[in-house]
Amino acid sequence: MKIVRLWLGLVLLAVGLFAILDAAGVLEASSTIGRWWPVAVIGVGLSAMWAQRRITFAPVVITVVGVALLAGEQQWTDEDLFWPALLFVLGAALLIGALRPRGAGPGESIVLFGGAKTVDRSKHLHHADVSAIFGGATLDLRQAHIDGAATATVDALAFCGGVDVLVPKDWRVELGGLPVLGGFDDKTDGDGVLPADAPLLKINATAVLGGVDVANEPK
């Protein structure tokens, strides 16, 4: 999930920088962005496969769609150009699957174009990742355990989607992060009456055209 977050951050940074330069009259960036924006879609698909450490249907679809969009923007109507580009992307996907170790990392959940719920029963929770890209993801931590007065962290990414994090009522929650045309909300109860040595969960939320909610019970 970190690599997906990194890619999206780089895309937003690049688009913002080129837009500023275009507005300042330094260069004509709008036409370039208009022609090459599908590269961002291709990057989401490839980075999601890298993060998942395996080839799955949704990231491959995103990657192929991105190639098709790029071909349309570049007017690659000649098969001599389109099909080699498509084979290149699929080959990169296969290499990613071959070079990365099998099996997703512990506490890691990525949802693409769909919905899923992950229940984490870790006896010694330290960190978890949850991402929803054009979909919805629920990370249920109500059966997990944080040692004593220790602190655990969650990285939550909602890109054109929504993430729900469910936590026990005896946990303290610190929610912060980056909202970009999106937001995050702490809907837990009793945080003000919990003891200072209660287990602490810190949630780093990134919401881009989406939302991250933290609650004690599902909606």
C-alpha positions in Angstrom: 0.0 0.0 0.0 2.9 2.4 0.7 4.1 2.1 -2.9 0.5 2.9 -4.2 0.4 5.9 -1.8 3.8 7.0 -3.1 2.8 6.7 -6.7 -0.4 8.7 -6.2 1.5 11.3 -4.2 4.0 11.7 -7.0 1.2 12.0 -9.6 -0.6 14.7 -7.7 2.7 16.5 -7.1 3.6 16.4 -10.8 0.1 17.5 -11.9 0.2 20.4 -9.4 3.7 21.5 -10.4 2.9 21.5 -14.2 -0.4 23.3 -13.6 1.5 26.0 -11.7 4.0 26.4 -14.4 1.3 26.4 -17.0 -0.6 29.2 -15.1 2.6 31.2 -14.8 3.2 31.0 -18.5 6.5 29.2 -18.1 5.5 26.3 -20.3 2.5 24.8 -22.0 1.7 21.9 -19.8 -2.1 21.4 -20.3 -1.7 19.6 -23.7 1.1 17.3 -22.3 -1.1 16.4 -19.3 -4.0 15.8 -21.6 -2.0 13.3 -23.7 -0.2 11.5 -21.0 -2.6 11.3 -18.0 -3.3 7.6 -18.6 0.2 6.8 -17.4 -1.1 7.6 -13.9 -3.7 4.8 -14.3 -1.1 2.4 -15.6 1.1 3.2 -12.5 -1.8 2.5 -10.1 -2.2 -0.9 -11.6 1.5 -1.8 -11.6 2.1 -0.4 -8.1 -1.0 -2.3 -6.7 0.4 -5.5 -8.1 3.8 -4.7 -6.5 2.1 -3.9 -3.2 0.0 -7.1 -3.2 3.1 -9.2 -4.2 1.1 -11.1 -6.7 -0.8 -10.7 -10.0 -4.6 -10.4 -9.5 -7.5 -9.6 -11.8 -8.3 -6.0 -10.8 -4.7 -4.5 -11.1 -4.3 -6.2 -14.5 -7.6 -4.7 -15.7 -6.6 -1.3 -14.4 -3.2 -1.6 -16.2 -4.7 -2.7 -19.5 -7.4 0.0 -19.3 -4.6 2.5 -18.7 -2.7 1.3 -21.8 -5.9 1.4 -23.9 -6.6 5.0 -22.7 -3.0 6.0 -23.4 -3.2 4.4 -26.9 -6.3 6.5 -27.5 -4.7 9.7 -26.4 -1.6 9.1 -28.4 -3.7 8.0 -31.4 -1.9 4.7 -31.6 -4.1 3.3 -34.3 -1.4 1.3 -35.9 -1.2 -2.3 -34.5 2.6 -2.1 -34.8 2.5 0.5 -31.9 -0.4 -0.6 -29.8 0.3 -4.3 -29.3 4.0 -4.0 -28.4 3.0 -1.5 -25.7 0.4 -3.8 -24.4 2.8 -6.7 -24.3 5.4 -4.5 -22.5 2.9 -3.7 -19.7 1.8 -7.3 -19.3 5.5 -8.4 -19.3 6.2 -5.9 -16.6 3.3 -7.3 -14.6 4.6 -10.9 -14.9 8.1 -9.8 -13.8 6.6 -8.1 -10.8 4.8 -11.3 -9.9 8.0 -13.4 -10.4 10.4 -11.1 -8.5 8.3 -10.4 -5.4 7.8 -13.0 -2.7 4.4 -14.7 -2.6 1.7 -13.8 -0.2 0.6 -10.4 1.1 2.3 -9.0 4.1 0.7 -9.3 7.6 -2.0 -6.8 8.3 -2.2 -5.6 4.6 -5.4 -5.2 2.7 -5.9 -3.6 -0.7 -9.3 -3.3 -2.4 -9.6 -2.3 -6.1 -12.9 -1.8 -7.8 -15.0 -3.7 -5.2 -15.6 -4.2 -1.6 -14.0 -6.4 1.1 -13.7 -6.8 4.8 -10.6 -7.9 6.6 -10.7 -9.1 10.2 -7.3 -8.8 12.0 -7.0 -11.0 15.1 -3.3 -10.2 15.9 -2.3 -10.9 19.4 0.4 -8.3 19.3 -0.8 -5.7 16.8 1.9 -3.2 15.7 1.0 -2.1 12.3 -1.6 -2.6 9.5 -2.3 -1.2 6.1 -5.7 -0.8 4.4 -6.4 0.7 1.0 -9.5 1.3 -1.1 -9.1 2.4 -4.7 -12.4 2.9 -6.5 -14.0 0.6 -3.9 -14.7 0.1 -0.2 -12.6 -1.6 2.5 -13.3 -2.4 6.1 -10.5 -3.3 8.5 -12.0 -4.9 11.6 -9.5 -4.7 14.6 -12.1 -5.5 17.3 -10.5 -8.9 17.9 -6.9 -7.6 17.8 -4.8 -6.9 20.9 -2.3 -4.1 21.6 0.2 -5.0 24.3 -0.4 -3.0 27.5 0.1 0.7 27.0 1.8 0.2 23.7 1.0 2.0 20.4 -0.1 0.5 17.1 -0.4 2.3 13.8 -2.6 2.0 10.7 -2.0 3.5 7.3 -5.4 4.0 5.6 -5.7 5.1 2.0 -9.0 6.0 0.3 -8.7 7.0 -3.4 -12.1 7.5 -4.9 -13.4 5.1 -2.4 -14.0 4.6 1.3 -12.2 2.9 4.2 -13.8 1.9 7.6 -11.6 1.0 10.5 -13.4 -0.7 13.4 -11.7 -0.6 16.8 -12.5 -1.8 20.4 -14.1 0.7 22.7 -11.2 0.5 25.2 -8.7 1.8 22.7 -7.6 5.4 22.4 -7.6 6.7 18.8 -5.5 9.4 17.2 -6.6 10.2 13.7 -4.7 12.5 11.3 -3.4 12.6 7.8 -4.0 14.2 4.4 -7.4 15.0 2.9 -7.4 15.9 -0.8 -11.0 16.7 -1.8 -12.0 14.0 0.8 -12.0 13.6 4.5 -11.7 11.5 7.6 -13.8 11.2 10.8 -13.4 9.7 14.2 -16.7 8.3 15.3 -15.5 6.3 18.3 -17.1 6.7 21.8 -15.6 7.2 25.1 -12.2 8.5 24.1 -12.4 11.3 26.6 -13.0 8.9 29.6 -10.4 6.3 28.7 -7.4 6.1 31.0 -4.2 7.6 29.8 -2.5 4.2 29.7 -5.1 2.6 27.5 -3.8 1.1 24.2 -3.3 3.7 21.6 -4.0 3.3 17.9 -2.6 6.0 15.6 -4.3 6.2 12.2 -2.6 8.0 9.3 -5.3 8.6 6.8 -4.9 9.7 3.2 -8.3 10.5 1.6 -8.2 11.6 -2.1 -11.7 12.0 -3.4 -12.7 9.5 -0.7 -13.2 9.1 3.0 -11.8 7.3 6.0 -14.0 6.6 9.1 -13.0 5.1 12.4 -15.8 3.6 14.6 -16.5 1.0 17.3 -19.4 -0.6 15.4 -20.1 -1.1 11.7 -22.5 1.3 9.9 
